[in-house]
Amino acid sequence: MPSLFDPITLGAVTAKNRILMAPLTRARATMDHVPTPMMIDYYRQRANAGLIISEATGISAQGLGWPYAPGIWNAEQVDAWRSITAAVHGAGGLMFAQLWHMGRLVHPSLPGRGQPLSSSATTMPGQARTYEGKHPYAQAKAMTNDDIRDVIAEYRAAAANAMQAVFDGVEIHAANGYLIDQFLRDNANFRTDAYGGSIENRIRFLVEVTAAVVEIVGADRTAVRLSPNEERNGVNDSNPEPLFAAAAGALSDLRLAFLEVREPDFDGTNGRAERPPIAPLMRAAFKGAFVLNSDYDFQKGQAALDQRKADAISFGRPFISNPDLTLRFAKGLALTPDNKTTWYAGGASGYADYPAAEEPRFVAGAVNEF
Ligand SMILES: Cc1cc2nc3c(=O)[nH]c(=O)nc-3n(C[C@H](O)[C@H](O)[C@H](O)COP(=O)(O)O)c2cc1C
């Protein structure tokens, strides 16, 4: 049975352990979505992860609605990312870029954005983050076939840019209610064409985007993230089990580097899941490496490997406040709790300033009290 500390082959790369860093938006880029030097330190500190999955990174201005989140559509952004991947590689780590289109969550007040795009003309409930505070979301435009073609071209270009920036691969963000999820799930997709209605039709956009990215970077450097079992950003499905089993099956045919599934506990203390676990159906349908996420600690993660529920675990919040998470797991050291107020706050506080653990020191011949 593999341990979380055993290496794992994820397509073209071999991760030195099965403790992956989940994608985490931290809003420390510039207003023009260019990564900043403090991001170099932050990611370098976390190179002990078997693989870092970058924070969600916009494939185009039109697709990025999160103030100060990074993008990967222009040369300046690519150059800045290259410094980050170089630092991670220099520290012995690996890094995939998470490619992001937010669809109807993009607010038109952000510079250069038009009406947001989605599968259908819906409006995201609640209020959008903008550079001038929070504002109600705008109604999305139902994407035409031309829009679909253009957005797929943006994914392709962003994937090519990720290779230019020397990422080891890319993860397509198809989770959490963003654009691809707005096609997948039936409370947001009301189309009557080849991209709506049946499960086969609703997974079409996901499969086309993934196939396009595979053409650019290769299947063995392409991963996908899905979140089958909870409402996120107003997106949900009336019958997610067959939908996500079909999605996993279609992605399996593409022979990807891995599939990452975010699924919270159903009955645990952190439980947000609405239904019993859907991931097992997806694991059965997906023949490649399978990564599970949400609410794992070391013991739960190892148990998931022992029970063959997953091949690796990605950890999100624990990596925010524990840059040396794998070492702490290995030595059984206490974890530092993270501070929600600094998640997206910008600035240096609560970002690359979480210290590595103070290891208990053994002094020969002394009475050692740990
Ligand atoms: C501050 C923060 C930012 C996040 N940003 C992203 C993101 O950019 N992309 C994504 O797919 N998920 C994102 N998530 C979700 C995490 O990747 C992960 O699914 C979630 O934190 C649950 O895992 P955990 O219990 O290990 O933290 C974010 C979560 C947090 C707390």
The ligand as a Gaussian input file, in Angstrom:
#p B3LYP/6-31G(d) Opt

LIG

0 1
 C       -8.044000      30.809000       0.117000
 C       -8.549000      29.748000      -0.815000
 C       -8.379000      29.913000      -2.184000
 C       -8.797000      28.914000      -3.070000
 N       -8.548000      29.066000      -4.407000
 C       -8.837000      28.057000      -5.267000
 C       -8.437000      28.132000      -6.627000
 O       -7.798000      29.094000      -7.074000
 N       -8.776000      27.100000      -7.440000
 C       -9.467000      26.004000      -6.981000
 O       -9.747000      25.089000      -7.763000
 N       -9.823000      25.899000      -5.682000
 C       -9.494000      26.886000      -4.826000
 N       -9.790000      26.751000      -3.483000
 C      -10.271000      25.470000      -2.984000
 C       -9.078000      24.631000      -2.481000
 O       -8.249000      24.228000      -3.559000
 C       -9.551000      23.367000      -1.749000
 O      -10.426000      22.681000      -2.601000
 C      -10.270000      23.701000      -0.436000
 O       -9.511000      24.582000       0.351000
 C      -10.550000      22.420000       0.362000
 O       -9.340000      21.736000       0.605000
 P       -8.644000      21.820000       2.073000
 O       -9.644000      21.273000       3.048000
 O       -7.414000      20.962000       1.964000
 O       -8.361000      23.258000       2.340000
 C       -9.423000      27.753000      -2.580000
 C       -9.614000      27.608000      -1.200000
 C       -9.176000      28.579000      -0.332000
 C       -9.356000      28.369000       1.147000

